[in-house]
Amino acid sequence: MAIRFLRGTSKTALAVCAGVCVLIQANAIRSQSRHPQANGDRHQSCPVTKEADAFVPPSPYKNTTSAGSFFFGTPKLWTLIHPNSWTGQKLVWWSPENDQNTGTPPGLTVTFKRLDVPAPLRTTDHANWAFINGQPPFITTGVRSPPIAGCWEIIGHLAGEEVKYVVWL
């Protein structure tokens, strides 16, 4: 589509158009500086749980993780954290005091709370025991809809124990 200007007004029209564009851009920049949440600084203000706070599982549990992930929690309940990614629709947890009774569902509940913007809480669908030959049982939790990008506090509850951590997804 071609823009057609009347004779003698093309330079004026272009100058007005350019001026309006400059004003719009200046207004957008000023708005972003007044509202840092709008320009990506939310990630910088998200208090992501650090690997320095990692938990070392007791024997016979293995202290093996992939690059960029680590264990976090207490001797009674811990999880595997991927602080800057979402690895699917499952989370993995361990609880030595509760893994003796794998014939019943583990009773773990996990809540997702958005920290950077208002959002409804999300919870896991269910929890199940899982097994790998030669290792103690662990718990997996299903999530119906994974959290969207942002700063999330994830809270696990099991048998009076609570573990909280923060990730940026």
ZAKEMI-423049 format. One record per residue: residue number from 1; z, x, y negated of N, C-alpha, C in turn; residue in three letters. Coordinates in nm, 4 decimals. Layout:
<nodes>
loba|nz|nx|ny|caz|cax|cay|cz|cx|cy|lumkol
NUM|Z|X|Y|Z|X|Y|Z|X|Y|ALA
...
</nodes>
This chain:
<nodes>
loba|nz|nx|ny|caz|cax|cay|cz|cx|cy|lumkol
1|0.0000|0.0845|0.1168|0.0000|0.0000|0.0000|0.0000|0.0897|-0.1239|MET
2|-0.0902|0.0645|-0.2133|-0.1009|0.1428|-0.3364|-0.0261|0.0724|-0.4487|ALA
3|0.0352|0.1519|-0.5327|0.1014|0.0962|-0.6500|0.0036|0.1084|-0.7663|ILE
4|-0.0149|0.0015|-0.8334|-0.1100|0.0011|-0.9432|-0.0363|-0.0192|-1.0742|ARG
5|-0.0617|0.0660|-1.1667|0.0010|0.0571|-1.2983|-0.1027|0.0126|-1.4007|PHE
6|-0.0557|-0.0587|-1.4980|-0.1440|-0.0957|-1.6075|-0.1729|0.0267|-1.6911|LEU
7|-0.2873|0.0268|-1.7525|-0.3286|0.1390|-1.8359|-0.2268|0.1677|-1.9452|ARG
8|-0.1906|0.2943|-1.9574|-0.0994|0.3361|-2.0633|0.0480|0.3228|-2.0273|GLY
9|0.0806|0.2603|-1.9146|0.2212|0.2449|-1.8779|0.2584|0.3272|-1.7555|THR
10|0.1641|0.3947|-1.6953|0.1946|0.4659|-1.5718|0.2979|0.5759|-1.5925|SER
11|0.2876|0.6529|-1.7013|0.3856|0.7585|-1.7250|0.5216|0.6989|-1.7574|LYS
12|0.5236|0.5928|-1.8317|0.6494|0.5271|-1.8665|0.7124|0.4662|-1.7414|THR
13|0.6317|0.3999|-1.6616|0.6832|0.3383|-1.5397|0.7382|0.4435|-1.4441|ALA
14|0.6671|0.5539|-1.4316|0.7164|0.6615|-1.3449|0.8473|0.7191|-1.3970|LEU
15|0.8573|0.7345|-1.5291|0.9807|0.7874|-1.5878|1.0968|0.6916|-1.5638|ALA
16|1.0722|0.5621|-1.5779|1.1776|0.4619|-1.5537|1.2180|0.4633|-1.4069|VAL
17|1.1182|0.4677|-1.3204|1.1465|0.4697|-1.1759|1.2274|0.5937|-1.1385|CYS
18|1.1875|0.7087|-1.1911|1.2608|0.8321|-1.1626|1.4035|0.8246|-1.2158|ALA
19|1.4203|0.7690|-1.3341|1.5534|0.7537|-1.3927|1.6423|0.6636|-1.3091|GLY
20|1.5864|0.5538|-1.2612|1.6631|0.4614|-1.1768|1.7038|0.5314|-1.0477|VAL
21|1.6128|0.6074|-0.9868|1.6459|0.6801|-0.8633|1.7583|0.7801|-0.8858|CYS
22|1.7545|0.8515|-0.9976|1.8600|0.9480|-1.0287|1.9940|0.8767|-1.0441|VAL
23|1.9934|0.7629|-1.1136|2.1178|0.6868|-1.1314|2.1730|0.6364|-0.9983|LEU
24|2.0856|0.5872|-0.9112|2.1295|0.5388|-0.7797|2.1917|0.6537|-0.7000|ILE
25|2.1255|0.7688|-0.6990|2.1774|0.8841|-0.6257|2.3110|0.9307|-0.6823|GLN
26|2.3215|0.9363|-0.8154|2.4467|0.9790|-0.8788|2.5599|0.8831|-0.8453|ALA
27|2.5293|0.7542|-0.8438|2.6305|0.6544|-0.8100|2.6758|0.6692|-0.6650|ASN
28|2.5816|0.6975|-0.5745|2.6176|0.7171|-0.4332|2.7062|0.8394|-0.4156|ALA
29|2.6735|0.9482|-0.4844|2.7550|1.0702|-0.4747|2.8941|1.0450|-0.5305|ILE
30|2.9035|0.9771|-0.6443|3.0340|0.9476|-0.7046|3.1163|0.8583|-0.6119|ARG
31|3.0520|0.7604|-0.5488|3.1223|0.6714|-0.4564|3.1766|0.7483|-0.3368|SER
32|3.0971|0.8404|-0.2836|3.1423|0.9192|-0.1688|3.2581|1.0097|-0.2061|GLN
33|3.2591|1.0645|-0.3262|3.3684|1.1527|-0.3641|3.4973|1.0750|-0.3858|SER
34|3.4858|0.9472|-0.4250|3.6052|0.8640|-0.4394|3.6554|0.8119|-0.3057|ARG
35|3.5674|0.8018|-0.2062|3.6004|0.7483|-0.0740|3.5588|0.8481|0.0323|HIS
36|3.6402|0.9515|0.0560|3.5994|1.0557|0.1509|3.5736|1.0022|0.2906|PRO
37|3.6305|0.8870|0.3260|3.6061|0.8321|0.4584|3.4584|0.8020|0.4779|GLN
38|3.3871|0.7779|0.3691|3.2477|0.7394|0.3792|3.1554|0.8576|0.4026|ALA
39|3.1996|0.9791|0.3790|3.1064|1.0913|0.3893|3.1355|1.1854|0.5055|ASN
40|3.1981|1.1380|0.6085|3.2180|1.2188|0.7280|3.3457|1.2992|0.7302|GLY
41|3.4284|1.2909|0.6269|3.5541|1.3655|0.6256|3.6575|1.3048|0.7196|ASP
42|3.6277|1.1883|0.7761|3.7223|1.1263|0.8695|3.7494|1.2194|0.9864|ARG
43|3.6460|1.2882|1.0312|3.6642|1.3800|1.1437|3.7640|1.4899|1.1077|HIS
44|3.7561|1.5397|0.9854|3.8469|1.6461|0.9424|3.9909|1.5974|0.9326|GLN
45|4.0121|1.4697|0.9030|4.1480|1.4182|0.8876|4.2044|1.3606|1.0175|SER
46|4.1271|1.3625|1.1242|4.1729|1.3096|1.2527|4.2651|1.4136|1.3190|CYS
47|4.3904|1.3759|1.3485|4.4859|1.4724|1.4065|4.4649|1.4932|1.5567|PRO
48|4.3499|1.5483|1.5926|4.3126|1.5675|1.7330|4.4171|1.6535|1.8036|VAL
49|4.4561|1.6113|1.9233|4.5500|1.6881|2.0050|4.4847|1.8219|2.0402|THR
50|4.5588|1.9295|2.0200|4.5047|2.0650|2.0357|4.5340|2.1229|2.1736|LYS
51|4.4477|2.2111|2.2159|4.4657|2.2781|2.3452|4.5940|2.3606|2.3478|GLU
52|4.6424|2.4008|2.2301|4.7687|2.4758|2.2228|4.8855|2.3926|2.2772|ALA
53|4.8701|2.2605|2.2797|4.9738|2.1705|2.3309|4.9513|2.1350|2.4783|ASP
54|4.8653|2.2097|2.5450|4.8304|2.1790|2.6836|4.9525|2.1810|2.7753|ALA
55|4.9436|2.1039|2.8805|5.0473|2.0932|2.9829|4.9982|2.1661|3.1078|PHE
56|5.0861|2.2403|3.1715|5.0524|2.3082|3.2965|5.1130|2.2266|3.4108|VAL
57|5.0286|2.1683|3.4955|5.0795|2.0862|3.6053|5.1616|2.1688|3.7044|PRO
58|5.2650|2.1060|3.7622|5.3449|2.1767|3.8633|5.2680|2.1880|3.9948|PRO
59|5.3085|2.2797|4.0773|5.2512|2.2925|4.2108|5.2889|2.1676|4.2904|SER
60|5.2058|2.1115|4.3706|5.0790|2.1583|4.4249|4.9566|2.1146|4.3436|PRO
61|4.9759|2.0619|4.2246|4.8633|2.0181|4.1416|4.7915|2.1399|4.0850|TYR
62|4.6595|2.1334|4.0818|4.5803|2.2469|4.0339|4.5693|2.2447|3.8819|LYS
63|4.5765|2.3623|3.8223|4.5619|2.3768|3.6776|4.4195|2.4240|3.6476|ASN
64|4.3221|2.3442|3.6889|4.1818|2.3800|3.6729|4.1130|2.2716|3.5922|THR
65|4.0483|2.3115|3.4818|3.9736|2.2177|3.3981|3.8397|2.2786|3.3613|THR
66|3.7514|2.1963|3.3110|3.6227|2.2473|3.2620|3.6397|2.2977|3.1189|SER
67|3.5437|2.3749|3.0717|3.5502|2.4310|2.9367|3.5658|2.3193|2.8340|ALA
68|3.6585|2.3384|2.7398|3.6790|2.2410|2.6338|3.7736|2.1283|2.6680|GLY
69|3.8215|2.1216|2.7901|3.9165|2.0170|2.8284|4.0476|2.0817|2.8729|SER
70|4.1538|2.0023|2.8741|4.2841|2.0544|2.9136|4.3750|1.9393|2.9554|PHE
71|4.4825|1.9750|3.0268|4.5826|1.8758|3.0668|4.6814|1.8553|2.9531|PHE
72|4.7321|1.7323|2.9427|4.8290|1.7014|2.8384|4.9241|1.5951|2.8918|PHE
73|5.0534|1.6124|2.8637|5.1500|1.5113|2.9048|5.2863|1.5706|2.9344|GLY
74|5.3533|1.5065|3.0303|5.4886|1.5441|3.0695|5.4905|1.5712|3.2201|THR
75|5.5994|1.6272|3.2726|5.6048|1.6481|3.4179|5.5957|1.5178|3.4988|PRO
76|5.6220|1.4037|3.4363|5.6164|1.2756|3.5082|5.4836|1.2023|3.4920|LYS
77|5.4061|1.2352|3.3862|5.2781|1.1690|3.3622|5.1918|1.2594|3.2744|LEU
78|5.0727|1.2910|3.3215|4.9811|1.3697|3.2406|4.8381|1.3256|3.2660|TRP
79|4.7499|1.3725|3.1774|4.6092|1.3344|3.1840|4.5213|1.4536|3.1516|THR
80|4.3930|1.4359|3.1717|4.2938|1.5370|3.1378|4.2270|1.4931|3.0080|LEU
81|4.2324|1.5791|2.9047|4.1771|1.5464|2.7736|4.0460|1.6206|2.7505|ILE
82|3.9509|1.5463|2.6991|3.8256|1.6015|2.6469|3.8308|1.5669|2.4975|HIS
83|3.8866|1.6557|2.4113|3.9223|1.6171|2.2745|3.8091|1.5737|2.1833|PRO
84|3.6874|1.6136|2.2099|3.5779|1.5779|2.1203|3.4603|1.5132|2.1921|ASN
85|3.4911|1.4437|2.3007|3.3827|1.3764|2.3717|3.4395|1.2634|2.4567|SER
86|3.3509|1.1775|2.4956|3.3857|1.0703|2.5887|3.3060|1.0976|2.7137|TRP
87|3.3741|1.1112|2.8267|3.3061|1.1553|2.9481|3.2682|1.0412|3.0411|THR
88|3.2709|0.9211|2.9947|3.2331|0.8091|3.0787|3.3276|0.6935|3.0592|GLY
89|3.3330|0.6063|3.1550|3.4173|0.4891|3.1424|3.5448|0.4998|3.2246|GLN
90|3.5848|0.6206|3.2587|3.7079|0.6419|3.3357|3.7922|0.7507|3.2715|LYS
91|3.9233|0.7353|3.2820|4.0185|0.8393|3.2450|4.0955|0.8754|3.3708|LEU
92|4.1416|1.0001|3.3777|4.2117|1.0489|3.4965|4.3548|1.0851|3.4576|VAL
93|4.4520|1.0407|3.5402|4.5945|1.0637|3.5149|4.6614|1.1080|3.6448|TRP
94|4.7771|1.1767|3.6319|4.8579|1.2180|3.7463|5.0026|1.1786|3.7211|TRP
95|5.0711|1.1410|3.8280|5.2125|1.1040|3.8186|5.2810|1.1331|3.9518|SER
96|5.3426|1.2514|3.9663|5.4012|1.2909|4.0945|5.5051|1.1932|4.1483|PRO
97|5.5865|1.1362|4.0614|5.6914|1.0451|4.1082|5.6349|0.9126|4.1566|GLU
98|5.5135|0.8802|4.1169|5.4548|0.7521|4.1559|5.3466|0.7646|4.2616|ASN
99|5.3038|0.8880|4.2924|5.1940|0.9003|4.3870|5.2385|0.8934|4.5331|ASP
100|5.3671|0.8707|4.5559|5.4149|0.8561|4.6934|5.3851|0.7167|4.7487|GLN
101|5.3609|0.6224|4.6584|5.3393|0.4838|4.6990|5.1962|0.4421|4.6654|ASN
102|5.1002|0.5052|4.7284|4.9610|0.4775|4.6954|4.9076|0.3504|4.7595|THR
103|4.9911|0.2801|4.8328|4.9486|0.1538|4.8936|4.9477|0.0393|4.7946|GLY
104|5.0096|0.0564|4.6791|5.0099|-0.0480|4.5758|4.9418|0.0070|4.4500|THR
105|4.8855|-0.0784|4.3657|4.8224|-0.0299|4.2426|4.9219|0.0495|4.1584|PRO
106|4.8762|0.1514|4.0886|4.9680|0.2401|4.0175|5.0401|0.1783|3.8980|PRO
107|4.9922|0.0712|3.8396|5.0630|0.0094|3.7274|5.0446|0.0804|3.5948|GLY
108|4.9536|0.1756|3.5873|4.9262|0.2472|3.4629|4.8484|0.1567|3.3682|LEU
109|4.8931|0.1511|3.2421|4.8148|0.0851|3.1381|4.7809|0.1891|3.0318|THR
110|4.6625|0.1791|2.9796|4.6173|0.2716|2.8755|4.5634|0.1888|2.7593|VAL
111|4.6108|0.2230|2.6388|4.5703|0.1537|2.5175|4.4966|0.2513|2.4265|THR
112|4.3925|0.2030|2.3633|4.3144|0.2810|2.2668|4.3377|0.2210|2.1296|PHE
113|4.3872|0.3039|2.0367|4.4163|0.2572|1.9012|4.3334|0.3385|1.8025|LYS
114|4.2499|0.2713|1.7246|4.1663|0.3394|1.6251|4.2531|0.3804|1.5078|ARG
115|4.2443|0.5068|1.4652|4.3275|0.5582|1.3571|4.2553|0.5699|1.2232|LEU
116|4.1241|0.5859|1.2241|4.0530|0.6127|1.0987|4.0048|0.4879|1.0255|ASP
117|3.9886|0.3785|1.0944|3.9501|0.2516|1.0321|4.0173|0.1382|1.1086|VAL
118|4.0350|0.0228|1.0449|4.0930|-0.0904|1.1175|4.0017|-0.1331|1.2332|PRO
119|4.0620|-0.1569|1.3474|3.9868|-0.2006|1.4655|4.0850|-0.2624|1.5641|ALA
120|4.0381|-0.3553|1.6461|4.1271|-0.4133|1.7473|4.1640|-0.3100|1.8538|PRO
121|4.2831|-0.3249|1.9099|4.3249|-0.2382|2.0205|4.2350|-0.2642|2.1404|LEU
122|4.2142|-0.1607|2.2187|4.1420|-0.1752|2.3457|4.2367|-0.1306|2.4561|ARG
123|4.2235|-0.1904|2.5712|4.3057|-0.1506|2.6852|4.2164|-0.1288|2.8067|THR
124|4.2702|-0.0561|2.9030|4.1958|-0.0329|3.0261|4.1921|-0.1610|3.1074|THR
125|4.0903|-0.1703|3.1913|4.0739|-0.2878|3.2756|4.1728|-0.2895|3.3918|ASP
126|4.1901|-0.1745|3.4537|4.2737|-0.1632|3.5730|4.2958|-0.0153|3.6032|HIS
127|4.3815|0.0117|3.6969|4.4058|0.1495|3.7415|4.4037|0.1515|3.8946|ALA
128|4.3516|0.2591|3.9486|4.3433|0.2743|4.0936|4.3838|0.4153|4.1339|ASN
129|4.4334|0.4271|4.2555|4.4588|0.5587|4.3118|4.3264|0.6174|4.3563|TRP
130|4.3135|0.7487|4.3416|4.1934|0.8189|4.3870|4.2371|0.9427|4.4643|ALA
131|4.1499|0.9878|4.5504|4.1862|1.0968|4.6407|4.0725|1.1976|4.6540|PHE
132|4.1093|1.3255|4.6584|4.0182|1.4344|4.6926|4.0869|1.5121|4.8037|ILE
133|4.0162|1.5353|4.9137|4.0766|1.6049|5.0280|4.1466|1.7329|4.9857|ASN
134|4.2692|1.7508|5.0346|4.3459|1.8718|5.0091|4.4192|1.8732|4.8758|GLY
135|4.4124|1.7627|4.7978|4.4814|1.7576|4.6692|4.5686|1.6321|4.6627|GLN
136|4.6743|1.6357|4.5799|4.7569|1.5162|4.5627|4.6749|1.4025|4.5007|PRO
137|4.7153|1.2781|4.5227|4.6428|1.1654|4.4640|4.6504|1.1671|4.3114|PRO
138|4.5552|1.1007|4.2508|4.5535|1.0861|4.1051|4.5141|0.9425|4.0730|PHE
139|4.5211|0.9079|3.9454|4.4943|0.7703|3.9013|4.3692|0.7706|3.8137|ILE
140|4.2813|0.6745|3.8376|4.1683|0.6541|3.7481|4.1845|0.5182|3.6810|THR
141|4.1424|0.5116|3.5565|4.1478|0.3859|3.4821|4.0083|0.3513|3.4351|THR
142|3.9727|0.2261|3.4495|3.8419|0.1799|3.4047|3.8494|0.1234|3.2638|GLY
143|3.7434|0.1433|3.1885|3.7345|0.0908|3.0528|3.6073|0.0080|3.0454|VAL
144|3.6231|-0.1198|3.0126|3.5086|-0.2104|3.0088|3.4045|-0.1653|2.9058|ARG
145|3.4486|-0.1351|2.7849|3.3561|-0.0849|2.6829|3.4175|0.0391|2.6200|SER
146|3.3528|0.1545|2.6365|3.4090|0.2785|2.5827|3.4269|0.2700|2.4316|PRO
147|3.5247|0.3410|2.3793|3.5434|0.3421|2.2342|3.4193|0.3967|2.1636|PRO
148|3.3955|0.3461|2.0433|3.2847|0.3953|1.9631|3.3298|0.5179|1.8847|ILE
149|3.2377|0.5854|1.8208|3.2681|0.7083|1.7467|3.3803|0.6855|1.6469|ALA
150|3.4727|0.7796|1.6419|3.5837|0.7713|1.5484|3.7061|0.8437|1.6006|GLY
151|3.8183|0.8237|1.5321|3.9449|0.8869|1.5654|4.0295|0.7874|1.6456|CYS
152|4.0666|0.8231|1.7670|4.1370|0.7322|1.8574|4.2661|0.7948|1.9099|TRP
153|4.3732|0.7150|1.9076|4.4962|0.7512|1.9768|4.4910|0.6814|2.1119|GLU
154|4.5135|0.7570|2.2182|4.5116|0.7015|2.3532|4.6540|0.7118|2.4063|ILE
155|4.7056|0.5979|2.4542|4.8456|0.5893|2.4963|4.8504|0.5413|2.6406|ILE
156|4.9081|0.6248|2.7277|4.9258|0.5871|2.8673|5.0705|0.5500|2.8948|GLY
157|5.0920|0.4399|2.9689|5.2265|0.3928|3.0067|5.2326|0.3766|3.1582|HIS
158|5.3360|0.4340|3.2171|5.3577|0.4168|3.3607|5.5047|0.4394|3.3927|LEU
159|5.5664|0.3412|3.4526|5.7045|0.3521|3.5015|5.8001|0.4108|3.3967|ALA
160|5.7935|0.3598|3.2752|5.8843|0.4048|3.1698|5.8417|0.5324|3.0993|GLY
161|5.7361|0.5946|3.1429|5.6841|0.7156|3.0778|5.5707|0.6776|2.9841|GLU
162|5.5596|0.7512|2.8735|5.4510|0.7294|2.7784|5.3934|0.8640|2.7369|GLU
163|5.2616|0.8717|2.7351|5.1916|0.9909|2.6883|5.0911|0.9445|2.5841|VAL
164|5.0973|1.0084|2.4641|5.0049|0.9768|2.3542|4.9273|1.1015|2.3165|LYS
165|4.7994|1.0829|2.2919|4.7179|1.1921|2.2395|4.6071|1.1353|2.1535|TYR
166|4.5455|1.2231|2.0738|4.4416|1.1798|1.9790|4.3130|1.2575|2.0052|VAL
167|4.2010|1.1853|2.0063|4.0692|1.2465|2.0235|3.9756|1.1963|1.9149|VAL
168|3.8743|1.2760|1.8871|3.7637|1.2328|1.8021|3.6435|1.2144|1.8933|TRP
169|3.5904|1.0962|1.8951|3.4738|1.0676|1.9795|3.3490|1.0564|1.8947|LEU
</nodes>
